[in-house]
């Protein structure tokens, strides 16, 4: 999809409007076609609300067709031309293109179980999740009845569409689809921010390989120059932040044991609000440390 301004979308022909927004909803240009009748839009939120209203007011058969237009997750047979560029990028962003054999087996099992029960693919907004949380959500939703899953699927489709709209359309306002994960380190031994501490953020995985999300150094304020995760949802899941504090105190001539009592400090935590701001600070001396959930 090529970025468009809201002014361009308001002024262009209906055909160009539909072409620009055709894949906001997977293989369903009829949604953009109907929403075009509500132009002009004062903001991106109003544009998205018009498209969402089309989905909500669509006949049951149309909503089911919209659900069935989506691919199975992590299905090797649906790669390439069978996926839209948007779906491909979304699945790749969470690592569904490079699963371990155990993870592929788990996704294959739940995909098949879900399709066998409901007759349509399991849909989730993958940009809001990690691999582990997707599998957990699969299991949570399998006991639902078909009507509940149609409702849940449409809600997830709208979350996917909101993120695609945010990427595509520039306007005077923005949809609230991004979160932020940040940290700072306070050297409570000296009573000042800890600059130059190496920080690593890892997304943990039960079945596959945990992956590094960010590596950085704290600045003169004890913070990182940019959020550890920002400009997108913070995926639901389990994480580990590791702070290399031993070398920091050694470089400042602080008397320590050999080897140091605290060398690398790992903090494990979970994310459950993808659009929220989660701040995970570290308060540290050569002999103690603490943390809390900030915002």
C-alpha positions in Angstrom: 0.0 0.0 0.0 1.2 3.5 -0.9 0.8 6.2 1.8 -2.0 8.7 1.1 -3.0 11.9 2.8 -6.6 12.3 4.0 -7.0 15.3 1.6 -6.0 13.1 -1.3 -8.5 10.4 -0.3 -11.3 13.0 0.1 -10.6 14.6 -3.3 -9.9 11.5 -5.5 -12.3 9.5 -7.6 -14.3 6.7 -6.0 -12.3 4.2 -8.0 -9.0 5.6 -6.8 -10.3 5.8 -3.2 -11.2 2.1 -3.4 -7.9 1.1 -5.0 -6.0 2.9 -2.3 -7.9 1.3 0.6 -8.7 -2.1 -1.0 -6.5 -4.2 1.4 -7.3 -2.3 4.6 -9.7 -5.2 5.0 -8.2 -8.4 3.5 -9.4 -9.0 -0.1 -12.5 -7.0 0.7 -12.6 -3.8 -1.4 -16.4 -3.6 -1.0 -15.9 -2.1 2.4 -13.9 0.9 1.0 -16.4 1.2 -1.8 -19.3 1.6 0.6 -17.3 3.9 3.0 -16.5 6.2 0.0 -20.1 7.4 0.1 -19.5 9.1 3.4 -16.8 11.4 2.2 -15.4 13.9 3.0 -13.8 12.8 6.3 -12.6 15.3 8.8 -10.0 13.0 10.2 -8.4 9.5 10.1 -10.6 8.4 13.0 -13.7 9.4 11.1 -12.5 7.5 8.0 -11.9 4.4 10.0 -15.2 4.7 11.8 -17.0 4.8 8.5 -15.2 1.6 7.3 -15.9 -0.2 10.6 -19.6 0.8 10.4 -19.8 -0.8 6.9 -18.5 -4.1 8.5 -20.8 -3.9 11.5 -23.8 -3.3 9.3 -23.0 -5.9 6.7 -25.1 -9.0 6.3 -24.1 -12.1 8.1 -23.0 -13.7 4.8 -20.7 -10.7 4.0 -19.1 -10.8 7.4 -18.5 -14.5 7.1 -16.9 -14.0 3.6 -14.7 -11.3 5.2 -13.5 -13.8 7.8 -12.9 -16.5 5.2 -10.8 -14.1 3.1 -8.0 -14.3 5.8 -5.2 -16.9 5.7 -4.4 -19.4 8.4 -1.5 -18.3 10.6 2.0 -19.8 10.0 0.7 -22.0 7.1 3.7 -22.8 4.8 1.3 -23.6 2.0 -0.2 -20.1 2.0 3.0 -18.2 1.6 3.9 -16.3 -1.6 1.1 -15.2 -3.9 -1.7 -16.5 -1.6 -1.0 -13.8 1.0 -1.4 -10.1 0.6 1.7 -8.1 1.2 0.1 -6.7 4.3 -0.7 -10.2 5.8 2.8 -11.4 4.9 4.4 -8.4 6.6 2.2 -8.8 9.7 3.0 -12.5 10.1 6.7 -11.9 9.5 6.7 -9.2 12.2 5.9 -11.7 14.9 8.2 -14.3 13.5 5.6 -16.7 12.0 7.9 -17.1 9.0 10.7 -18.6 11.1 9.1 -20.9 13.6 10.9 -23.9 15.2 9.5 -27.3 14.2 7.8 -27.5 17.6 6.1 -24.2 17.0 5.0 -25.2 13.5 3.5 -28.4 14.9 1.7 -26.4 17.6 0.2 -23.9 15.0 -0.7 -26.7 12.6 -2.6 -28.5 15.4 -4.6 -25.5 16.6 -5.3 -24.2 13.0 -6.7 -27.6 12.1 -8.7 -27.9 15.4 -10.1 -24.4 14.9 -11.1 -24.9 11.3 -12.7 -28.3 12.0 -14.9 -26.7 14.7 -15.8 -23.4 13.1 -15.3 -23.8 9.4 -13.3 -20.6 9.0 -9.7 -19.5 9.9 -8.6 -18.4 13.3 -8.0 -14.6 13.1 -6.0 -12.5 15.5 -4.3 -9.1 15.1 -0.8 -10.6 15.2 1.0 -7.2 15.6 -0.5 -7.1 19.1 0.9 -10.5 20.1 3.9 -12.7 20.5 4.0 -16.3 19.2 3.3 -17.6 22.7 0.3 -15.3 23.3 -1.2 -16.2 19.9 -1.1 -19.9 20.8 -2.6 -19.1 24.2 -5.4 -17.1 22.6 -6.1 -20.0 20.2 -6.6 -22.4 23.2 -8.7 -19.8 25.0 -11.1 -19.3 22.1 -11.5 -22.9 20.9 -14.2 -23.7 23.5 -16.4 -20.8 22.2 -19.5 -21.3 20.2 -19.6 -20.2 16.5 -21.5 -17.0 17.1 -19.0 -15.8 19.7 -16.2 -16.6 17.3 -17.7 -14.7 14.5 -17.9 -11.7 16.8 -14.4 -12.2 18.1 -13.0 -12.6 14.5 -14.7 -9.4 13.3 -13.3 -7.5 16.3 -9.8 -8.8 15.5 -10.2 -7.9 11.8 -11.1 -4.3 12.8 -7.9 -4.2 14.9 -5.9 -5.4 11.9 -7.6 -2.8 9.7 -6.9 0.0 12.3 -3.2 -0.7 12.2 -3.2 -0.8 8.4 -5.1 2.5 8.2 -2.6 4.1 10.6 0.3 2.9 8.3 -1.4 4.1 5.1 -3.3 7.3 5.8 -1.8 10.6 7.0 -4.2 13.1 8.5 -4.7 15.7 11.2 -5.3 13.0 13.8 -4.2 9.4 14.4 -5.8 6.2 15.6 -4.7 5.1 19.1 -3.0 1.9 18.1 0.5 2.3 19.4 2.0 1.5 22.8 5.4 2.0 24.3 7.9 0.1 26.4 10.7 2.1 28.1 13.2 1.9 30.9 15.6 4.0 32.9 18.4 3.1 35.4 19.0 5.0 38.6 22.4 4.5 40.4 21.1 4.8 44.0 24.7 4.3 45.3 25.7 7.7 43.9 22.3 9.2 43.7 22.3 9.9 39.9 21.1 8.5 36.6 23.3 5.6 35.4 24.7 6.4 32.0 26.4 3.9 29.7 24.7 0.7 31.0 24.2 -2.0 28.4 20.5 -3.0 28.1 19.1 -5.9 26.2 15.4 -6.7 25.7 14.4 -10.3 24.7 11.0 -11.7 23.8 10.8 -15.1 25.6 9.4 -18.2 23.9 8.2 -21.5 25.4 8.5 -23.7 22.3 11.0 -21.9 20.0 14.0 -19.6 20.3 13.7 -16.4 22.3 14.6 -13.4 20.2 16.4 -10.2 20.9 14.1 -7.2 20.3 16.5 -4.4 21.3 20.1 -3.7 22.4 21.1 -0.3 23.6 23.0 1.9 26.1 21.5 4.2 28.7 22.2 7.9 28.0 23.2 10.7 30.5 19.6 10.7 31.9 19.8 6.9 32.5 17.2 6.4 29.8 17.4 5.0 26.3 17.4 7.5 23.4 14.3 5.8 21.9 11.8 3.5 23.5 12.7 -0.2 23.6 9.4 -0.7 21.7 7.6 2.2 20.2 5.6 3.4 17.2 3.6 0.1 17.2 1.7 -2.0 19.7 3.8 -3.6 22.5 3.0 -7.3 21.8 1.3 -9.3 24.6 3.8 -11.7 26.0 6.7 -12.4 28.3 10.0 -10.5 28.2 13.4 -10.3 29.8 15.4 -7.1 30.3 19.0 -7.6 31.1 21.2 -4.8 32.6 25.0 -5.1 32.7 25.7 -3.3 35.9 29.0 -4.9 36.9 31.1 -3.2 34.3 29.3 0.1 35.0 30.3 0.2 38.7 33.8 -1.2 37.9 34.5 1.7 35.4 33.6 4.2 38.1 36.0 2.7 40.7 33.3 1.6 43.1 34.7 -1.0 45.5 33.2 -4.4 44.7 33.9 -8.1 45.3 35.7 -10.2 42.7 33.7 -11.5 41.0 31.1 -8.8 41.5 28.0 -9.6 43.6 25.8 -8.2 40.8 27.1 -8.5 37.3 24.1 -8.8 35.0 20.6 -8.2 36.3 17.7 -9.9 34.4 14.1 -8.7 35.0 11.3 -10.9 33.7 7.9 -9.3 33.2 4.8 -9.6 31.0 2.9 -7.2 28.7 -0.9 -7.3 28.5 -1.9 -3.9 27.2 -0.4 -3.5 23.7 -1.6 0.1 23.4 -0.4 1.2 26.8 2.8 2.6 28.1 4.8 0.2 30.3 7.9 1.6 32.0 10.3 -0.9 33.7 13.0 1.0 35.6 16.0 -0.3 37.6 17.2 1.1 40.9 20.6 -0.3 41.6 23.7 -0.4 43.8 26.6 -2.8 43.6 24.8 -5.0 46.2 21.0 -4.5 45.6 18.4 -3.6 43.1 14.7 -3.0 42.7 12.1 -2.3 40.1 8.4 -1.4 39.8 5.7 -1.1 37.1 5.8 2.5 35.9 3.8 4.2 33.2 
